[in-house]
Amino acid sequence: MRTIIKWLGRILIALLLAAVVIGLWKREEIMRLMAVNSLFYEDRIISNFSNMNAAFLTVPVARGDTPVAPLAKGPQLTLPADVVAWNADRIMTSMVVLKDGAVVHESYEQGTGLDDRRISWSIAKSYLSALMGIVLNDGAIGSLDDRVTDYVPSLKGGAYDGVTIRQVMTMTSGVLFDEDYLDYDSDIQRMGRVLALGGKMDDFAASLSERFAEPGTDWQYTSIDTHVLGMVIRAATGRSITDLMSERIIVPLGLEQEPYYLTDGTGVAFVLGGLNITTRDYARFAQMIAQGGQWQGQQIVPSDWILASTTPQAPTLAGELKYGFQWWMPEDARPREYFGFGIYGQFLYIDETAGVVIITTAADRKFREPGRTVEHIAMLRRIVDAL
């Protein structure tokens, strides 16, 4: 009996030591997985959205040595009372409003500040759209009607086989991708765990094998489509998205702070939602777009691409938001009114005709409620009409 107990004790000690070794070896992966699981907790979400680099792998997007582009200060706007109430209820963390390029309102709430680099979530898709327009204009990509597999052979045999770049740009790929943030087993949740555990996003995209519709026939918001666009750009240029974004967009803009991307385990930028930038620097990008791609005398993004990408291109249903090339338009859009937006209330809103740009960051845990986005647009329009 003593011998058995002795051996059991040794086995238990060995198992404990093995657990400690594995825990130390996988410590970073375990910490990132825990961060994903608690990312949207009510008591952590605000801080998490300003400190994504504390929990995930990241890569800086170099701002270079370009002087900071000035943002003039205009006559200060008093926000309408209903907008103030809306902001408080939706846990707004920051807002910058530009009128004709000048700052007419700037505020930070919930303990955030002007130096916070806030997570973009899907606003990042609109940044990648701008980069696609540049690469297409350079000639590195022949046509939007080229198949994605012409550039990324690893996608052959999967759900993206035969899908065109245009179909991916407009999210009419037909690829089956469950984007339910509340379902642990959904595709978007599985993708998050790939990111947290240092996996390969390219492999995840290539592993998708099912479609809900033939490419080009139906529209469905499919975040992984944007990653595939990143794969195409990387393959076509032989360069990383981080380097291209830095050289062609971030450096010319003259930002105040260096942005960063969340990355997978191979350093590939999480282009569908992992860009982190200050609110004022989001405003610089938005103002450049509103000016037809021009900034401080330089044409950064081709003007014809901006017009095309911010015009409805996808077969969305009547009564729904309209979709262009990774940009949104209201269903009842005013002339040249469009926006990029991400979950939990991140908005990059532009009304070109009125000369207004509005950036909001938030931690709105009620963002999924029906009509929430339409209500948000109504509040942004209230600001436009007050100017």
Protein Blocks (a to p, Z undefined) as FASTA:
>chain_A
ZZmmmmmmmmmmmmmmmmmmmmmmmmmmmmmmmmmmmmmgmklmmmmmmmmmlmbccddd
debjadcddddddddddddfklmmmmmmnopabdcddeehiafbdcdeehiafklccdfk
lmlmmmmmmmmmmmmmnomambfkbcfklmmmmlgoiaknoiafklmmnopnopacdfbf
klmkbmklmmmmmmmnopafklmmmmpcbdfbdehkaccddfklmmmmmmmmmmmnopaf
klmmmmmmmmmnopabdcdddddfkopacfklmcccdfklmmmmmmmmmnnopaehiafb
afklmmmmmgcfbfcdehiacddehiacdfklcehiacdddehhiacdddfknopacddd
dddfklmpghklmmmmmmmmmmmmmZZ
